[in-house]
Amino acid sequence: MKGIFIRSMQHKEKIVIFYMDSSGKVTERYVRVLKFNDNHILVYCHYRKKVRTLKLDNILSCGPVRKVAI
């Protein structure tokens, strides 16, 4: 995951994450990574249109946003 976070920061790329919130609900979020450390990640959330701090332990998976060919 660390490599994907670094790439998102360096290239200002949007990534998709699957995140489990404090109530156990899993959500799909499209974010751009601003900063991260060993415990938390600071992201711009495109869904909420706000900067959010997320726990790394609650990120279930992440990856690049796939572009759909039309």
C-alpha positions as CSV (number, residue, x, y, z in Angstrom):
1,M,0.0,0.0,0.0
2,K,2.8,2.4,0.8
3,G,3.9,2.5,-2.8
4,I,0.4,3.4,-4.0
5,F,0.2,6.2,-1.4
6,I,3.6,7.6,-2.4
7,R,2.6,7.6,-6.1
8,S,-0.7,9.3,-5.3
9,M,1.2,12.1,-3.4
10,Q,3.9,12.6,-6.0
11,H,1.7,12.6,-9.1
12,K,-1.4,14.0,-7.4
13,E,-3.3,10.9,-8.6
14,K,-6.7,9.8,-7.4
15,I,-6.8,6.3,-5.9
16,V,-9.7,4.1,-4.7
17,I,-9.7,2.6,-1.2
18,F,-12.1,0.3,0.6
19,Y,-12.4,1.7,4.2
20,M,-14.1,0.3,7.3
21,D,-15.4,3.1,9.5
22,S,-15.7,3.0,13.3
23,S,-19.1,1.4,13.1
24,G,-17.8,-1.4,10.9
25,K,-19.4,-0.2,7.7
26,V,-17.2,-0.7,4.6
27,T,-17.2,2.2,2.0
28,E,-15.5,2.7,-1.3
29,R,-13.8,6.1,-1.4
30,Y,-11.9,8.0,-4.1
31,V,-9.1,9.9,-2.6
32,R,-5.9,11.8,-3.2
33,V,-3.2,11.2,-0.6
34,L,-1.8,14.4,1.0
35,K,0.4,12.9,3.8
36,F,0.8,9.6,5.7
37,N,2.7,8.2,8.6
38,D,2.7,4.8,10.4
39,N,-0.8,5.1,11.8
40,H,-2.8,7.6,9.7
41,I,-3.3,9.0,6.2
42,L,-4.4,12.5,5.3
43,V,-6.4,12.5,2.1
44,Y,-8.7,14.7,0.0
45,C,-11.9,12.7,-0.3
46,H,-13.6,13.4,-3.6
47,Y,-17.0,12.0,-2.3
48,R,-17.1,14.3,0.7
49,K,-15.1,17.1,-1.0
50,K,-13.1,17.5,2.2
51,V,-9.7,16.7,3.7
52,R,-10.1,13.6,5.9
53,T,-7.8,11.8,8.3
54,L,-8.1,8.0,8.1
55,K,-6.6,5.1,10.2
56,L,-4.3,3.0,8.1
57,D,-5.5,-0.1,10.0
58,N,-9.0,0.5,8.6
59,I,-8.0,0.5,5.0
60,L,-8.9,-2.9,3.7
61,S,-7.5,-2.4,0.1
62,C,-6.4,0.3,-2.3
63,G,-5.4,0.7,-5.9
64,P,-5.3,3.0,-8.9
65,V,-8.5,4.3,-10.4
66,R,-9.1,2.4,-13.6
67,K,-10.0,4.5,-16.7
68,V,-12.8,3.0,-18.6
69,A,-12.5,3.0,-22.4
70,I,-15.6,4.2,-24.3
